[in-house]
Amino acid sequence: MATEADSRNLWRLWTSNELGAYKEQWIAFRNDQVIAGGPSLSDLASLFEREIANGKGPLFAFITLEILQ
């Protein structure tokens, strides 16, 4: 499963320079990199169904690079 290190690494990369290509999309993130992306979380998660079932799924995040108030 995704680790605390994955979470820290994703936060570090959370800039428009690094993740701008995925703006307004869902990503799967592991080992310091985006391993897949798309507009639907359910479609994206289905790509990792077996890994999730085995407790080894990636970290999923929705990329928004604007300040939310």
C-alpha positions as CSV (number, residue, x, y, z in Angstrom):
1,M,0.0,0.0,0.0
2,A,1.0,3.6,-0.3
3,T,3.4,4.7,2.4
4,E,4.0,7.9,4.4
5,A,7.1,8.5,2.2
6,D,4.8,8.4,-0.9
7,S,2.6,11.0,0.8
8,R,5.6,13.3,1.6
9,N,7.0,12.9,-1.9
10,L,3.7,13.7,-3.5
11,W,3.4,16.9,-1.4
12,R,6.9,17.9,-2.4
13,L,6.0,17.6,-6.1
14,W,2.6,19.4,-5.7
15,T,3.5,22.3,-8.0
16,S,2.2,23.2,-11.5
17,N,5.7,22.5,-12.8
18,E,5.6,18.9,-11.6
19,L,1.9,18.0,-11.8
20,G,0.4,20.6,-14.2
21,A,-0.1,18.0,-16.9
22,Y,-2.6,16.2,-14.5
23,K,-4.6,19.3,-13.4
24,E,-8.2,18.4,-12.7
25,Q,-7.4,14.7,-13.0
26,W,-6.9,11.8,-10.6
27,I,-3.4,10.3,-10.3
28,A,-2.0,7.1,-8.9
29,F,1.4,7.8,-7.2
30,R,4.0,5.5,-5.9
31,N,7.8,5.4,-5.6
32,D,8.2,9.2,-6.2
33,Q,6.3,9.2,-9.5
34,V,2.9,9.4,-11.1
35,I,2.3,5.9,-12.5
36,A,-1.1,6.6,-14.1
37,G,-3.7,9.4,-14.4
38,G,-7.2,10.1,-15.7
39,P,-10.5,11.9,-15.1
40,S,-12.2,9.1,-13.2
41,L,-11.1,7.7,-9.9
42,S,-13.1,4.5,-10.4
43,D,-11.6,3.9,-13.8
44,L,-8.1,4.6,-12.4
45,A,-8.6,2.4,-9.4
46,S,-9.8,-0.4,-11.5
47,L,-6.3,-0.5,-13.1
48,F,-4.9,-1.4,-9.7
49,E,-7.7,-3.6,-8.5
50,R,-5.5,-6.7,-7.9
51,E,-2.8,-4.6,-6.1
52,I,-5.4,-2.9,-3.9
53,A,-6.9,-6.3,-3.0
54,N,-3.4,-7.5,-2.0
55,G,-2.8,-4.3,0.1
56,K,-0.2,-2.9,-2.3
57,G,-2.2,-0.2,-4.1
58,P,-0.8,3.3,-4.9
59,L,-1.7,6.6,-3.4
60,F,-4.6,8.3,-5.3
61,A,-5.0,12.0,-5.4
62,F,-7.0,14.6,-7.3
63,I,-4.8,17.3,-8.7
64,T,-6.0,20.8,-8.2
65,L,-3.4,23.5,-8.2
66,E,-5.6,26.5,-7.1
67,I,-6.1,27.9,-3.7
68,L,-9.4,26.6,-2.3
69,Q,-11.3,28.9,0.1
